[in-house]
């Protein structure tokens, strides 16, 4: 099947619209709650409820896809997300918003699993790296567009909810005109209940561990890098500039690294990526020039997840890809929850510089795993 088949293109178009909506809401929901004078811990609880919804959505996604297929699961997830977004207009009470953000988190996780699984099922060993790179590029571009919209349009609650909900529903339209199915090289999607067996697979362990490490690294960079920069005396606009550089580096790195992984194999590329993450963290610790240090940190750190995912997916049969994708997204989500929590406690107790010590430390642990003799593993090299 062609790398850029019609199902792949419509999935990426829908994902772009959904990611814009997700980025806008993730930025504005804490601000709306703060404007309503809710205490900080309640704002944090509402944000945490969204990620708890992500966990539950990841756990049930395999069953949903098995029962309804890719198209109807995508419609259902988008509808859940849109309704949970509109429900925010019913009131800004702590408990109601905690509930609706939890439901929104379920819908978003379902969307991610559906899109990632559909791309994996429509790909092959020789083009999955490029497909997942395109997925991540679209995701980050949507995130940047969402942030730009926040700065350009009215941020009043009742002004934002109608158009954001409309964008979510518009994301359904591309899939209405195209049926997304697994490619012909495999059978049906993995049955419900295979998630835990995927997590226990020995030959997929390095890929699963890579997703956990990626969650720790990216969660720490997303959540704590602005705090680090702010404590260095930078203004909000300057912090935004450096964060934009970090994310842009991730966008730039996706495509070439995806191609290299397809051509030379995941193991070699992962080793180089993790080594570069360590170099970037050490450069930040040594007070080197911040622009190149952040660029290489973002370029390597933001591309770990798709390469690690490709590694793990090579170890399973085609009909097990959905279950493996669930396991990988669950691993990433756990890492993104645990990483910032541990890192923030270290930063609070010792120094802000512990952010980069933590990143370098977990990357070093993963590099040791990668340098050890790996089990027999498919490591394709594309023909010239």
Secondary structure, 3 states (H helix, E strand, C coil): CCCCCHHHHHHHHHHHHHHHHHHHHHHHHHHHHHHCCCCHHHHHHHHHHHHHHHHHHHHHHHHHHHHHHHHHHHHHHHHHHHHHHHHHHHCCCHHHHHHHHHHHHHHHHHHHHHHHHHHHHCCCCCCHHHHHHHHHHHHHHHHHHHHHHHHHCCCCHHHHHHHHHHHHHHHHHHHHCCCCCCCCCCCCCCCCCCHHHHHCCHHHHHHHHHHHHHHHHHHHHHHHHHHHHHHCCCCHHHHHHHHHHHHHHHHHHHHHHHHHHHHHCHHHHHHHHHHHHHHHHHHHHCCCCHHHHHHHHHHHHCCHHHHHHHHHHCCCCHHHHHHHHHHHHHHHHHHHHHHHHHHHHHHHHCCCCHHHHHHHHHHHHHHHHHHCCCCCCCCCCCCC
